[in-house]
Amino acid sequence: MQVQWRSQQQAVLQAMQVPLYQARQKTAPTSAPENDDFFYRIGPLYLSSAQPLPVALPRWLEDLCIVLDSRPVAVKEATTEAGVWTLQQCHQQLQNAQGKRQFWQQLSNVLMSR
């Protein structure tokens, strides 16, 4: 909200020798960020998400942290595409027992290949 000083207010401030401050106008950034995703490294894996990770991690992510003996650490961007998993895809895959089985099998294959 822009402050509009009335002439009477301006005169009083000037008489008291108080500078008349105006709020700066917000300027649009000159270049938009290329990617708004958040990246986290958990052991040898990278996890990407559109939103920051919640403080209370999902149970499957807690289990993954235990398996890898590592906590999620925020990084600027993943260094390799091979080990990047998206949080939304993991949530969707872990909705049923078959998806959970496939998820942990895929994870096992990725970890064994390293």
N, C-alpha and C positions, 0 to 999 in steps of 0.2 A: 504494500500500500504506500503510495506516494504521499509524503507530508506536504500539505499546502499551508504555508504560513500566511496569516492575514497581515495586512499592512500595519495594524496596531501591534501585533506580536513582533514583527520585524523591527519596528521602531524601538520597542522596549529592549529587545536583544541588542540592538545596535547601541543604545544608550548605556547598557550594562557592559558593553564591549565583549559580548559573547558571540563567537563566530556562528554564522548561520550555516548549518550543515544540511546537505541534501543527500538523500540516499542515492547510491549509484544504480544505474540501470544495468540489469543483467544482460550480458552479451552472449550470444550463441557461440558455442565452441566452433573453432574454425575447421577442425577435422573431427568427425565422429569416430569413436573407437571401432576398430574392425570387428571385434568379437566381445560380446558382453558376458560370455560364459565364465564361470568360476572353475578353476582347476585345483585339484588336490592330489597329492602324491601319497600313496599308501604302499609302503615297501617298494616293489618294482612296478607297481601299477599306477596308472593315472585315472582319476575320476573327474568327469566334467559335469557341471550342473548349471542350469539357468539361474538358480538362486543359491545364496550361500548355504552351506550345510547347517542344519538345525543344531542347537546345542545338545539336545538329546538325540543321539544318532539312532537310526533305525536298527532294529535287532540284527538283521543280516549284516549290516555294516560293522556293528560291534563284533560279531562273530568273525568277520573278515579281518578286523584289526587284531583279534586274538590269534588267528591262524598265521598272519604275517608278522606278528609281534611288532606292530607299528601303528601309530595314530595318524589320521589325516593331517597333512601339512599343506597349507595353501601355497601354491606356486603361481608364477605369472602365466605360464602356458606350458602345455605338455611338450616335451622334447621329441617324442616319437608318437606316431599314430597307432602303432601296433598294440600298445598296452592301454589305450584310452577307452574307458567304459563310461557311458552316460548314465547318470543317476536315474533318469526317467525310464530308460530302457530296462535297467535292473529292477526297478519297482514293478514294471509291467510283467517282466519275466517271472518274478517271485510271487505271483498271485496264486499259483496252484502248485501242487506237489511235483508234477512233471516238469514245470518250469524251474522249480528249485533244483531238481536233480540235474537238469541240463546246465543251469547256471554254475553249479559247483563243479560239474564235469569240465565245462569250458575253462573255468578258472584253474582247475588242476592241470589241464593241458597247457595253458599259457605259462604257468609256473614251472612245469617240468621242462618246457622248451628253453628256459633261460639258463 
